Amino acid sequence: QVQVEESGGGSVPAGGSLRLSCAISESLYSRYCLGWFRQAPGKGREGVASIERDGSTSYVGSMKGRFTISKDNAKNTLYLQMNNLKPEDTAKYYCAADNAPPCVRWLLQADPSFGRWGQGTQVTVSS
């Protein structure tokens, strides 16, 4: 069975919005850290946002203020609301779960060897 599965990616013009969803198996959803990461062509993987069991959130760099991470515990689903998208946001977006508090360190390291990851969903923002 699929343990982590992202959806909601697509192509949008600059300034547009998208909401990504991530369905997570119950066993993985119970992990302390849930997060969104991305990887653009020619760049390494970077953290976007994380959320802890209690709902505490962290954001990285330019994503702060434009992106919002949230979760629905009843549905075991993680979300990323992306507003005012820019061409530089074009990337493959990944959802992940890990027991590696503090979550902000896991987020900033963005190491794909840590945690369980989905296959990603592509977001393309045109000029």
VMD Tcl script that builds the backbone (N, CA, C; Angstrom):
set m [mol new atoms 381]
animate dup $m
set s [atomselect $m all]
$s set {name element resname resid chain x y z} {
  {N N GLN 1 A 0.829 -1.192 0.000}
  {CA C GLN 1 A 0.000 0.000 0.000}
  {C C GLN 1 A 0.867 1.247 0.000}
  {N N VAL 2 A 0.315 2.309 -0.575}
  {CA C VAL 2 A 1.008 3.587 -0.579}
  {C C VAL 2 A 1.004 4.158 0.830}
  {N N GLN 3 A 2.185 4.523 1.320}
  {CA C GLN 3 A 2.327 5.047 2.671}
  {C C GLN 3 A 2.214 6.568 2.712}
  {N N VAL 4 A 2.766 7.221 1.703}
  {CA C VAL 4 A 2.751 8.670 1.590}
  {C C VAL 4 A 2.475 9.011 0.137}
  {N N GLU 5 A 1.439 9.793 -0.119}
  {CA C GLU 5 A 1.085 10.114 -1.500}
  {C C GLU 5 A 0.640 11.557 -1.633}
  {N N GLU 6 A 1.397 12.331 -2.411}
  {CA C GLU 6 A 1.082 13.726 -2.668}
  {C C GLU 6 A 0.136 13.856 -3.856}
  {N N SER 7 A -0.638 14.938 -3.858}
  {CA C SER 7 A -1.504 15.255 -4.980}
  {C C SER 7 A -1.761 16.763 -4.990}
  {N N GLY 8 A -2.319 17.259 -6.083}
  {CA C GLY 8 A -2.698 18.658 -6.168}
  {C C GLY 8 A -1.761 19.537 -6.968}
  {N N GLY 9 A -0.662 18.988 -7.448}
  {CA C GLY 9 A 0.254 19.770 -8.258}
  {C C GLY 9 A -0.351 20.087 -9.616}
  {N N GLY 10 A 0.286 21.012 -10.323}
  {CA C GLY 10 A -0.192 21.400 -11.628}
  {C C GLY 10 A 0.543 22.604 -12.141}
  {N N SER 11 A 0.034 23.179 -13.212}
  {CA C SER 11 A 0.622 24.364 -13.830}
  {C C SER 11 A -0.269 25.568 -13.587}
  {N N VAL 12 A 0.332 26.656 -13.115}
  {CA C VAL 12 A -0.408 27.879 -12.827}
  {C C VAL 12 A 0.416 29.085 -13.246}
  {N N PRO 13 A -0.232 30.215 -13.534}
  {CA C PRO 13 A 0.505 31.440 -13.853}
  {C C PRO 13 A 1.052 32.073 -12.583}
  {N N ALA 14 A 2.068 32.903 -12.734}
  {CA C ALA 14 A 2.611 33.631 -11.593}
  {C C ALA 14 A 1.502 34.403 -10.892}
  {N N GLY 15 A 1.528 34.368 -9.568}
  {CA C GLY 15 A 0.505 35.032 -8.785}
  {C C GLY 15 A -0.659 34.137 -8.420}
  {N N GLY 16 A -0.699 32.965 -9.002}
  {CA C GLY 16 A -1.772 32.032 -8.740}
  {C C GLY 16 A -1.574 31.255 -7.456}
  {N N SER 17 A -2.520 30.358 -7.189}
  {CA C SER 17 A -2.494 29.570 -5.964}
  {C C SER 17 A -2.735 28.098 -6.251}
  {N N LEU 18 A -2.221 27.262 -5.379}
  {CA C LEU 18 A -2.465 25.830 -5.417}
  {C C LEU 18 A -2.526 25.317 -3.994}
  {N N ARG 19 A -3.258 24.239 -3.795}
  {CA C ARG 19 A -3.225 23.558 -2.512}
  {C C ARG 19 A -2.828 22.108 -2.737}
  {N N LEU 20 A -1.726 21.718 -2.142}
  {CA C LEU 20 A -1.252 20.354 -2.223}
  {C C LEU 20 A -1.799 19.552 -1.055}
  {N N SER 21 A -2.053 18.285 -1.309}
  {CA C SER 21 A -2.514 17.379 -0.268}
  {C C SER 21 A -1.571 16.193 -0.173}
  {N N CYS 22 A -1.497 15.604 0.997}
  {CA C CYS 22 A -0.671 14.427 1.198}
  {C C CYS 22 A -1.407 13.450 2.095}
  {N N ALA 23 A -1.796 12.328 1.529}
  {CA C ALA 23 A -2.430 11.271 2.301}
  {C C ALA 23 A -1.343 10.401 2.920}
  {N N ILE 24 A -1.427 10.186 4.212}
  {CA C ILE 24 A -0.390 9.481 4.949}
  {C C ILE 24 A -1.005 8.322 5.723}
  {N N SER 25 A -0.369 7.180 5.686}
  {CA C SER 25 A -0.857 6.032 6.436}
  {C C SER 25 A -0.880 6.356 7.922}
  {N N GLU 26 A -1.759 5.703 8.653}
  {CA C GLU 26 A -1.926 6.001 10.072}
  {C C GLU 26 A -0.628 5.850 10.857}
  {N N SER 27 A 0.126 4.811 10.578}
  {CA C SER 27 A 1.363 4.571 11.319}
  {C C SER 27 A 2.379 5.684 11.100}
  {N N LEU 28 A 2.471 6.198 9.881}
  {CA C LEU 28 A 3.411 7.272 9.590}
  {C C LEU 28 A 2.882 8.620 10.050}
  {N N TYR 29 A 1.593 8.798 9.990}
  {CA C TYR 29 A 0.997 10.055 10.413}
  {C C TYR 29 A 1.255 10.314 11.896}
  {N N SER 30 A 1.421 9.260 12.666}
  {CA C SER 30 A 1.654 9.405 14.098}
  {C C SER 30 A 3.068 9.885 14.423}
  {N N ARG 31 A 3.941 9.949 13.437}
  {CA C ARG 31 A 5.293 10.444 13.689}
  {C C ARG 31 A 5.271 11.899 14.118}
  {N N TYR 32 A 6.287 12.286 14.840}
  {CA C TYR 32 A 6.324 13.602 15.457}
  {C C TYR 32 A 6.348 14.738 14.433}
  {N N CYS 33 A 7.115 14.552 13.351}
  {CA C CYS 33 A 7.299 15.606 12.357}
  {C C CYS 33 A 6.659 15.249 11.021}
  {N N LEU 34 A 5.898 16.171 10.489}
  {CA C LEU 34 A 5.370 16.070 9.137}
  {C C LEU 34 A 5.830 17.315 8.383}
  {N N GLY 35 A 6.137 17.168 7.105}
  {CA C GLY 35 A 6.632 18.338 6.406}
  {C C GLY 35 A 6.520 18.275 4.901}
  {N N TRP 36 A 6.731 19.434 4.309}
  {CA C TRP 36 A 6.791 19.585 2.862}
  {C C TRP 36 A 8.188 20.046 2.463}
  {N N PHE 37 A 8.684 19.466 1.389}
  {CA C PHE 37 A 9.988 19.792 0.841}
  {C C PHE 37 A 9.840 19.960 -0.667}
  {N N ARG 38 A 10.849 20.513 -1.305}
  {CA C ARG 38 A 10.788 20.651 -2.754}
  {C C ARG 38 A 12.172 20.562 -3.363}
  {N N GLN 39 A 12.203 20.240 -4.645}
  {CA C GLN 39 A 13.456 20.191 -5.370}
  {C C GLN 39 A 13.238 20.710 -6.784}
  {N N ALA 40 A 13.935 21.791 -7.116}
  {CA C ALA 40 A 13.858 22.389 -8.434}
  {C C ALA 40 A 14.985 21.852 -9.303}
  {N N PRO 41 A 14.838 21.927 -10.625}
  {CA C PRO 41 A 15.900 21.466 -11.523}
  {C C PRO 41 A 17.220 22.158 -11.225}
  {N N GLY 42 A 18.280 21.385 -11.101}
  {CA C GLY 42 A 19.595 21.940 -10.852}
  {C C GLY 42 A 19.851 22.361 -9.420}
  {N N LYS 43 A 18.910 22.114 -8.537}
  {CA C LYS 43 A 19.069 22.493 -7.144}
  {C C LYS 43 A 18.884 21.289 -6.228}
  {N N GLY 44 A 19.390 21.412 -5.029}
  {CA C GLY 44 A 19.207 20.374 -4.045}
  {C C GLY 44 A 17.833 20.452 -3.408}
  {N N ARG 45 A 17.494 19.428 -2.662}
  {CA C ARG 45 A 16.212 19.430 -1.979}
  {C C ARG 45 A 16.236 20.443 -0.836}
  {N N GLU 46 A 15.149 21.174 -0.684}
  {CA C GLU 46 A 15.065 22.152 0.386}
  {C C GLU 46 A 13.760 22.004 1.145}
  {N N GLY 47 A 13.804 22.377 2.402}
  {CA C GLY 47 A 12.609 22.338 3.215}
  {C C GLY 47 A 11.683 23.485 2.864}
  {N N VAL 48 A 10.400 23.266 3.035}
  {CA C VAL 48 A 9.389 24.287 2.801}
  {C C VAL 48 A 8.699 24.647 4.113}
  {N N ALA 49 A 8.127 23.651 4.768}
  {CA C ALA 49 A 7.416 23.884 6.015}
  {C C ALA 49 A 7.249 22.579 6.769}
  {N N SER 50 A 7.131 22.665 8.073}
  {CA C SER 50 A 6.891 21.490 8.897}
  {C C SER 50 A 5.809 21.787 9.920}
  {N N ILE 51 A 5.209 20.730 10.417}
  {CA C ILE 51 A 4.187 20.857 11.449}
  {C C ILE 51 A 4.339 19.702 12.425}
  {N N GLU 52 A 4.200 19.994 13.702}
  {CA C GLU 52 A 4.341 19.001 14.747}
  {C C GLU 52 A 2.974 18.484 15.183}
  {N N ARG 53 A 2.978 17.483 16.051}
  {CA C ARG 53 A 1.726 16.894 16.507}
  {C C ARG 53 A 0.790 17.918 17.129}
  {N N ASP 54 A 1.358 18.872 17.852}
  {CA C ASP 54 A 0.537 19.871 18.527}
  {C C ASP 54 A 0.108 21.003 17.608}
  {N N GLY 55 A 0.511 20.954 16.335}
  {CA C GLY 55 A 0.133 21.971 15.382}
  {C C GLY 55 A 1.129 23.083 15.195}
  {N N SER 56 A 2.215 23.079 15.946}
  {CA C SER 56 A 3.250 24.094 15.800}
  {C C SER 56 A 3.881 23.999 14.419}
  {N N THR 57 A 4.096 25.137 13.786}
  {CA C THR 57 A 4.601 25.150 12.417}
  {C C THR 57 A 5.908 25.917 12.294}
  {N N SER 58 A 6.669 25.571 11.260}
  {CA C SER 58 A 7.901 26.267 10.906}
  {C C SER 58 A 7.932 26.429 9.401}
  {N N TYR 59 A 8.524 27.530 8.944}
  {CA C TYR 59 A 8.625 27.820 7.519}
  {C C TYR 59 A 10.047 28.211 7.180}
  {N N VAL 60 A 10.406 28.054 5.916}
  {CA C VAL 60 A 11.753 28.349 5.462}
  {C C VAL 60 A 11.739 29.491 4.462}
  {N N GLY 61 A 12.645 30.444 4.668}
  {CA C GLY 61 A 12.945 31.483 3.699}
  {C C GLY 61 A 11.755 32.179 3.070}
  {N N SER 62 A 11.772 32.227 1.737}
  {CA C SER 62 A 10.772 32.981 0.991}
  {C C SER 62 A 9.375 32.375 1.047}
  {N N MET 63 A 9.262 31.143 1.516}
  {CA C MET 63 A 7.960 30.516 1.602}
  {C C MET 63 A 7.120 31.088 2.739}
  {N N LYS 64 A 7.797 31.589 3.764}
  {CA C LYS 64 A 7.094 32.132 4.913}
  {C C LYS 64 A 6.257 33.334 4.481}
  {N N GLY 65 A 4.988 33.327 4.860}
  {CA C GLY 65 A 4.082 34.409 4.503}
  {C C GLY 65 A 3.260 34.115 3.267}
  {N N ARG 66 A 3.762 33.257 2.386}
  {CA C ARG 66 A 3.039 32.889 1.175}
  {C C ARG 66 A 2.437 31.496 1.254}
  {N N PHE 67 A 3.119 30.620 1.979}
  {CA C PHE 67 A 2.677 29.232 2.095}
  {C C PHE 67 A 2.165 28.967 3.505}
  {N N THR 68 A 1.196 28.071 3.606}
  {CA C THR 68 A 0.655 27.682 4.895}
  {C C THR 68 A 0.533 26.167 4.971}
  {N N ILE 69 A 1.137 25.580 5.989}
  {CA C ILE 69 A 1.025 24.146 6.197}
  {C C ILE 69 A -0.064 23.886 7.232}
  {N N SER 70 A -0.832 22.843 7.018}
  {CA C SER 70 A -1.884 22.473 7.949}
  {C C SER 70 A -2.126 20.973 7.858}
  {N N LYS 71 A -2.924 20.447 8.765}
  {CA C LYS 71 A -3.229 19.028 8.734}
  {C C LYS 71 A -4.622 18.770 9.251}
  {N N ASP 72 A -5.186 17.653 8.827}
  {CA C ASP 72 A -6.492 17.209 9.284}
  {C C ASP 72 A -6.287 15.842 9.919}
  {N N ASN 73 A -6.289 15.801 11.226}
  {CA C ASN 73 A -6.013 14.553 11.928}
  {C C ASN 73 A -7.071 13.479 11.684}
  {N N ALA 74 A -8.296 13.884 11.446}
  {CA C ALA 74 A -9.365 12.929 11.193}
  {C C ALA 74 A -9.181 12.213 9.864}
  {N N LYS 75 A -8.480 12.860 8.932}
  {CA C LYS 75 A -8.276 12.299 7.601}
  {C C LYS 75 A -6.849 11.819 7.361}
  {N N ASN 76 A -5.980 11.978 8.353}
  {CA C ASN 76 A -4.561 11.637 8.193}
  {C C ASN 76 A -3.992 12.288 6.933}
  {N N THR 77 A -4.277 13.562 6.793}
  {CA C THR 77 A -3.896 14.279 5.584}
  {C C THR 77 A -3.171 15.574 5.924}
  {N N LEU 78 A -2.107 15.832 5.203}
  {CA C LEU 78 A -1.304 17.037 5.339}
  {C C LEU 78 A -1.568 17.926 4.131}
  {N N TYR 79 A -1.571 19.240 4.344}
  {CA C TYR 79 A -1.845 20.182 3.268}
  {C C TYR 79 A -0.761 21.248 3.188}
  {N N LEU 80 A -0.613 21.808 1.990}
  {CA C LEU 80 A 0.226 22.975 1.792}
  {C C LEU 80 A -0.520 23.936 0.884}
  {N N GLN 81 A -0.971 25.039 1.456}
  {CA C GLN 81 A -1.618 26.084 0.682}
  {C C GLN 81 A -0.540 27.028 0.177}
  {N N MET 82 A -0.467 27.211 -1.128}
  {CA C MET 82 A 0.551 28.050 -1.741}
  {C C MET 82 A -0.125 29.212 -2.455}
  {N N ASN 83 A 0.172 30.425 -2.019}
  {CA C ASN 83 A -0.398 31.627 -2.610}
  {C C ASN 83 A 0.692 32.486 -3.219}
  {N N ASN 84 A 0.297 33.366 -4.132}
  {CA C ASN 84 A 1.232 34.269 -4.794}
  {C C ASN 84 A 2.441 33.511 -5.327}
  {N N LEU 85 A 2.176 32.476 -6.073}
  {CA C LEU 85 A 3.250 31.640 -6.601}
  {C C LEU 85 A 4.124 32.402 -7.590}
  {N N LYS 86 A 5.403 32.067 -7.565}
  {CA C LYS 86 A 6.397 32.693 -8.421}
  {C C LYS 86 A 7.076 31.637 -9.279}
  {N N PRO 87 A 7.635 32.035 -10.419}
  {CA C PRO 87 A 8.319 31.049 -11.270}
  {C C PRO 87 A 9.392 30.261 -10.516}
  {N N GLU 88 A 10.068 30.888 -9.571}
  {CA C GLU 88 A 11.094 30.195 -8.812}
  {C C GLU 88 A 10.541 29.147 -7.848}
  {N N ASP 89 A 9.223 29.101 -7.696}
  {CA C ASP 89 A 8.595 28.056 -6.896}
  {C C ASP 89 A 8.439 26.763 -7.682}
  {N N THR 90 A 8.714 26.808 -8.968}
  {CA C THR 90 A 8.610 25.613 -9.799}
  {C C THR 90 A 9.539 24.535 -9.265}
  {N N ALA 91 A 8.971 23.389 -8.942}
  {CA C ALA 91 A 9.736 22.303 -8.346}
  {C C ALA 91 A 8.835 21.093 -8.173}
  {N N LYS 92 A 9.452 19.986 -7.842}
  {CA C LYS 92 A 8.697 18.829 -7.428}
  {C C LYS 92 A 8.572 18.902 -5.908}
  {N N TYR 93 A 7.357 18.812 -5.423}
  {CA C TYR 93 A 7.095 18.959 -4.007}
  {C C TYR 93 A 6.864 17.600 -3.357}
  {N N TYR 94 A 7.538 17.389 -2.232}
  {CA C TYR 94 A 7.490 16.118 -1.525}
  {C C TYR 94 A 6.908 16.283 -0.135}
  {N N CYS 95 A 6.189 15.291 0.284}
  {CA C CYS 95 A 5.656 15.197 1.630}
  {C C CYS 95 A 6.461 14.135 2.370}
  {N N ALA 96 A 6.708 14.347 3.662}
  {CA C ALA 96 A 7.493 13.383 4.419}
  {C C ALA 96 A 7.099 13.367 5.885}
  {N N ALA 97 A 7.468 12.290 6.557}
  {CA C ALA 97 A 7.213 12.126 7.985}
  {C C ALA 97 A 8.443 11.541 8.653}
  {N N ASP 98 A 8.729 12.002 9.870}
  {CA C ASP 98 A 9.902 11.499 10.574}
  {C C ASP 98 A 9.757 11.718 12.073}
  {N N ASN 99 A 10.449 10.893 12.840}
  {CA C ASN 99 A 10.556 11.071 14.285}
  {C C ASN 99 A 11.939 11.630 14.581}
  {N N ALA 100 A 12.113 12.888 14.295}
  {CA C ALA 100 A 13.427 13.505 14.440}
  {C C ALA 100 A 13.342 14.908 15.019}
  {N N PRO 101 A 12.698 15.059 16.161}
  {CA C PRO 101 A 12.636 16.390 16.758}
  {C C PRO 101 A 14.023 16.875 17.167}
  {N N PRO 102 A 14.315 18.147 17.099}
  {CA C PRO 102 A 13.384 19.206 16.723}
  {C C PRO 102 A 13.090 19.188 15.219}
  {N N CYS 103 A 11.845 19.379 14.872}
  {CA C CYS 103 A 11.427 19.293 13.487}
  {C C CYS 103 A 12.051 20.373 12.611}
  {N N VAL 104 A 12.353 21.518 13.194}
  {CA C VAL 104 A 12.938 22.586 12.404}
  {C C VAL 104 A 14.312 22.175 11.873}
  {N N ARG 105 A 15.059 21.387 12.631}
  {CA C ARG 105 A 16.360 20.914 12.165}
  {C C ARG 105 A 16.186 19.952 10.992}
  {N N TRP 106 A 15.245 19.051 11.102}
  {CA C TRP 106 A 14.925 18.126 10.023}
  {C C TRP 106 A 14.492 18.894 8.783}
  {N N LEU 107 A 13.710 19.922 8.982}
  {CA C LEU 107 A 13.231 20.747 7.881}
  {C C LEU 107 A 14.385 21.434 7.165}
  {N N LEU 108 A 15.278 22.040 7.926}
  {CA C LEU 108 A 16.375 22.793 7.337}
  {C C LEU 108 A 17.407 21.888 6.667}
  {N N GLN 109 A 17.635 20.716 7.232}
  {CA C GLN 109 A 18.603 19.794 6.632}
  {C C GLN 109 A 18.098 19.231 5.312}
  {N N ALA 110 A 16.807 18.966 5.233}
  {CA C ALA 110 A 16.167 18.463 4.007}
  {C C ALA 110 A 16.915 17.264 3.428}
  {N N ASP 111 A 17.274 16.351 4.278}
  {CA C ASP 111 A 18.032 15.171 3.873}
  {C C ASP 111 A 17.057 14.050 3.525}
  {N N PRO 112 A 17.026 13.616 2.264}
  {CA C PRO 112 A 16.065 12.585 1.866}
  {C C PRO 112 A 16.298 11.223 2.502}
  {N N SER 113 A 17.450 11.030 3.157}
  {CA C SER 113 A 17.717 9.762 3.824}
  {C C SER 113 A 17.041 9.675 5.187}
  {N N PHE 114 A 16.502 10.779 5.662}
  {CA C PHE 114 A 15.843 10.811 6.965}
  {C C PHE 114 A 14.340 10.896 6.789}
  {N N GLY 115 A 13.643 9.905 7.298}
  {CA C GLY 115 A 12.195 9.902 7.240}
  {C C GLY 115 A 11.645 9.096 6.076}
  {N N ARG 116 A 10.335 9.083 5.998}
  {CA C ARG 116 A 9.629 8.403 4.922}
  {C C ARG 116 A 9.039 9.445 3.981}
  {N N TRP 117 A 9.231 9.232 2.686}
  {CA C TRP 117 A 8.899 10.227 1.678}
  {C C TRP 117 A 7.948 9.697 0.616}
  {N N GLY 118 A 7.139 10.604 0.081}
  {CA C GLY 118 A 6.319 10.279 -1.061}
  {C C GLY 118 A 7.105 10.444 -2.341}
  {N N GLN 119 A 6.435 10.225 -3.467}
  {CA C GLN 119 A 7.087 10.320 -4.766}
  {C C GLN 119 A 7.072 11.727 -5.337}
  {N N GLY 120 A 6.325 12.620 -4.717}
  {CA C GLY 120 A 6.301 14.008 -5.122}
  {C C GLY 120 A 5.205 14.341 -6.109}
  {N N THR 121 A 4.904 15.631 -6.192}
  {CA C THR 121 A 3.948 16.144 -7.162}
  {C C THR 121 A 4.539 17.411 -7.781}
  {N N GLN 122 A 4.431 17.527 -9.088}
  {CA C GLN 122 A 5.074 18.622 -9.804}
  {C C GLN 122 A 4.242 19.895 -9.757}
  {N N VAL 123 A 4.909 21.001 -9.440}
  {CA C VAL 123 A 4.305 22.325 -9.486}
  {C C VAL 123 A 5.097 23.159 -10.482}
  {N N THR 124 A 4.409 23.714 -11.465}
  {CA C THR 124 A 5.053 24.536 -12.476}
  {C C THR 124 A 4.368 25.897 -12.519}
  {N N VAL 125 A 5.158 26.954 -12.348}
  {CA C VAL 125 A 4.628 28.313 -12.333}
  {C C VAL 125 A 5.206 29.072 -13.518}
  {N N SER 126 A 4.354 29.544 -14.397}
  {CA C SER 126 A 4.785 30.263 -15.586}
  {C C SER 126 A 4.851 31.762 -15.319}
  {N N SER 127 A 5.651 32.456 -16.123}
  {CA C SER 127 A 5.819 33.897 -15.970}
  {C C SER 127 A 4.599 34.654 -16.460}
}
mol reanalyze $m
mol bondsrecalc $m
mol representation Tube
mol addrep $m
